[in-house]
Amino acid sequence: DVLREAGPPTGLGTYAFRRTPGRQRGVILQAPHAYFDEHTGAIAAAMFWHRDSPVSVLMTNNIHRYAQPDGKKQRRDHNPADITHDAAHGFALASAALARGAIAIVQLHGFDRDGGEQRADVDAIVSTGTRDVADSAAARFAAQWQAATGLRIRRYGLDIEELGGTQNPVGQLVRAAGGQFIHVECAAELRRQLTRDAGALMHAMSAIVSSAPAATAAPVPYQP
């Protein structure tokens, strides 16, 4: 099932739901900057539509993050179309409402290796959106992904001090709702690779599902 705007997109986002008989919980995958972080939208869509995907919900933006009300595409101090910086946006509120019924919410982003010294030899940076990554779904994800691929994966707060997604209101709302948030930053070279073969990333996400504890209670919708 796909939920999208009926008319021209205004920035509310696009949401796809996968019905898998026998599966109570899955991974929610987000690509909130699909038109800015190159290839993240294509990677997320391919993973969602894969026959054996652990992804139960796909959430993406539907206009550029820097699209302005006057029709221009320009980065400004206030960017209302950037759904990862607006705690009142439907995208953020839906994330919080779905969080308790999911294994984890995984949010894909992209970075430029030239943007900082610490990231020069890094393939991906994984975080919880906080400095506390130990014993989390994010830590399991990073370990499984690196073991399966040999990629240079860094954990924010432990291995690197950049791109931790600490100001991301989606992560803040998900954590407040009792959910697991995994913020994933991928280098451009890795994103191009994943468009050709996302199998190793799928393996890591499946590992989150298989190693997660069974749900002990019915999902509780988040109440802002």
N, C-alpha and C positions, 0 to 999 in steps of 0.2 A: 504494500500500500504506500502511495506517495502523496504527501501533503505539500501543496505549493500554492502560490498566489494565482488566482484565476486570470488576472489581467497582467499588464506590464509589471515587472518586479519593482518593488519599492524598498526592499531590504529586510523583509520579514524572515527570509531564509527558506530552505527547502528541507523536508524531513521525509525519510523513507523508513518503513517498518517491515521487518522480515518475520514471517510466520513460520516457526520451526516446531512441528509437533514433538512433544516430549521434552522440550527445552524450556526450563522455567526462567533462567537468567542468561544473559549474554553480555557482550561488550557493546557499548555505545561508542561509535567512532565519529569524530567531528573534524571537518576541514573548514574552519571559519574564515580563512583567507584564501579561498580557492583561486581567485583571480590575481592575487598578489604573490603568494608563496607558490611559485611555479610547480606544477605537477601534483600538488597535494590533493586537489580535487579529483584528479584522474586516479591517483593511488587509492584514495578512500573509496571511490565508486567501484573500482575493480575488486577491492577486498570485500565490499558489501555484497556484490553480486556473485562472488565465487560460490560454487555449489557447497563446499564444506566450510564456509565462513562461520567464525564464532561471533560475527557482528550481527546484532539484532536490530540496531537502529543506526541510520546514517543521518548526520545533520551537517548542512553546509550553508554558507552564505549564498545569496543570489544576486548581489551587486558588489562592485569593487569596494574595498574597505575605505577608500578615500573619495568615493563619490559624494559630491556635495549637493545640498538642496537646490543650488543654482545651476545644476547640470554639469559643473566642472569636475574633473578628477584631479584633486590636488590635496596634498597632505597639509593639514592645518592643526592648530592647537586643539580644536574640537572637531572630531570626525564622527558624526552621528551614524554613519553606515558601518563603522567598525564594531561588530557585535561582541567582540571580546573585551570591550572597554565600557560596557553599559549594563550595569546590574539589573536595570529595569526592562531590558529588551526581552522579548518573548523567547529568544534563543537561550538566554541565561536562565530564565524562569523554567523553561521546559527541561533544561539540563538538571536543575535541582529537583524537579518533580519526578524525573525518571531515575535519578541516581540510586535511590534505595532499592530499586528492583533490578539493578544491573551489577555485574561483576566489577566493572570499572568504566569510567568515561575516559577515552583516549582521544586527545586533541593533537592533531598534526599541524606542524608549522615548518617553516624553512628559514635557514640563516645563511649568511655570507661568511666564509672563512676569513675574509679580509677585514672583518669588522672588529676583531680583537685578538690579542696575542694568545690567550688561552685556547681559543677555538681553531687555531691554525692547522692542527693535525688531528682534528676531531671529526668523526662521521655523524654522530648524533649525541644530543644531550637530553637526558630523561630526568624529569622531576615530578614531585607531587604538587608543585606550586608553592612549596615551602622549603625550608632547609632540612626538614625532617623526612628523609627518604628511606631510612633503615626499616626493615621488616614491613614493607608496604607492597602493594601491587606494582608500583613503579619499579621497586628494586627487583622483584621477580621478573618483570618484563625486561629490564635492562640485562639481567644475568642470562636469561634464556636467549635473548636476541644476540648477545655477544657470543655466547657459546655455540650457537647454531651457525654463525656467519664469520666470526673473527673480526667483525667491525670494531672500530674504536669508539665504544660507547662510554660516555661520561655521565655521572650522576651528580646533579646540581646539589651543592651543599656538602658533598664528599670529595669529588674529584675535580670540580670546576665551580667557579663563582660567577658564571655568566648565563644568561638566558634561562632563568629558572621559572619564568611565568608567575612571579610572586604578586604582580599587580592584576592578575587575570580574575575578574569578578565571577566568571563561570566556575573556576576552581574554588573560589571562596564560598560560593553558594552550595556547590556540590559537597564540600567538606562539612559545611554547616548542617547539611541534610543527612550526614552520616555516610556519604558515598566515598568511593575511591576515585581520585582524579589523577590522570597521568598526562603530563605535558611533554610532548616529544618534538624536539627541534632537529631537523635533518639538513645536512649540507646539500648544496645543489647537486654535486656529483652523485650522492646517495639517492636523491629524489629521481634523477634520471635513471639510475639503476633499477629502482623499485617500479618504475613504469614498465620495465621489461620483465621483471621477475620479483614479485612481492612475496614469494613463497617463504622466505626466511622471516619476514615480518609476520606473516600469517602464523607461522610456527610459534613465534613468541606470544602472540595473542591467544592462541589455542592453549598454550601452557598456563596462562593466567586463569583460563576457565577450568582446566583440569586440576589445578592446584588450589583453587579457591575453596574455602569452607562452604558447606551447604547452608542455604538460607535458613535461618531459625525463626523468621517471622515474615508475614506478608509485607510486601512493599508499602511504605507509608508515604503518601504524597507530601512534598514540601509545601509548607504554608508560609509565604513571605510575610 
